[in-house]
């Protein structure tokens, strides 16, 4: 493993000496600051339709789009050999059977496993067994789907981008950073992958690590970026302008009505997270200048937004 890591560090250093892959500017990307959006408020599926499918799997992405989501929000980390894969945690044990397959590899950190090892894991059975949102017990997940979830693999980011392109939808790639992450190499590789999959018109990259977003922007200024934040910066608009953010993604305590109005005037989108109760979704959908709602229940949000659009059209 040490030899593999040394090799990867060498290759990363070489890659940083090469000209970055360019992603063609895409004026049609609706994430871009000030761009025209197809809907007043987007339904954004949190790690897919996580209430009825295992999070951050292709099954969850497909289900999200089938249930009316406009955007698939995914969590992305990197393996020991530098591959982008979909997973929320820094470790693999919560949402896979890694403890059973690799009992001597505790604490099962993602960046200690190769892509081949990660792809051997079962990322679906835990959902069937734990029913984290109670939707299986409520009879809202079919037996056929439950059977398909067993053995569901952790997908690569390339697979996720290909699915989004095939469905002609949008994707928010949240990059999970760690202390060991080579941000320069990661940013460069991400730019290259977006170019290879021809997804420049349907992608946004977001992160709580705003230094990573700055690094990404240094390699390619055309990819829309979203700033995740629990609390608002002291001067939010000035901060987001300096960062070059296209979208602001605050928690419940990270925005005010006045800030929403200021961001709207600057053309910056606002995606709020993560809400599931019908009453919350209905209230948020009616707040001016919120442009996206992140939820584990796109099946609840879609009809609310449809009703609002019908009312606005009438």
C-alpha angles and dihedrals in degrees: 000000000000090000090051092051092048090051092049092050090051092050091047091053091050091048092055090059092058125084110268119254109256123227111209112244109257114205088183094063104114093204091068116109110269094007121143110258123213091224133029090231126021125218104226117194111219106229084336125298089333095173093064104024137036109280121256095012130120087246089060091048094050091046091049092056092044088055094053105265116157095198134032110213112203137182115227131195134166131247127225089269094048101259120148112236135171114254135125103212131061087233130055103218102086097060105024141046092251093128091059095044098040106023094163096053100079131185084034097215113187093230091058092063130073122232090253090055093046092049090055092063127100108236097173111054094070089062092051092048099042102034089202096195099033093242094124092054089048090057095245096123117067124233089239091056092047090053091050093050092062107097094010106161130224104261128224120240089245090060091049092051091049091052092050091049091049090052093042091231137127133262135202110205110203108197114213110210128200135190090260096049117119096221095190094053092042093051092048092048091049092052089050093050093050089052094047093051093044091231099133091117095054106037137094124178117213135177145161084228101082092179087063089052090052090051091050090050090052089059096041125005095189100069110094114239131203125206113219114203139166094201127028117253116251091259102020099184094047091046094050091046090052090048091047091231120175095191134029117211109193133175122236091281096042101083146041132199090256092052091049089054092049093049092048090053088053092049094246116145121226121214114183125203146250117344130152112159114100091230091054093047093050092049095047093046089060097048109106117245098016102125102181138025119203114212144161087220110060086159088067097043100046097067091045091055092043091054092049092050091050089051092049091049092050 
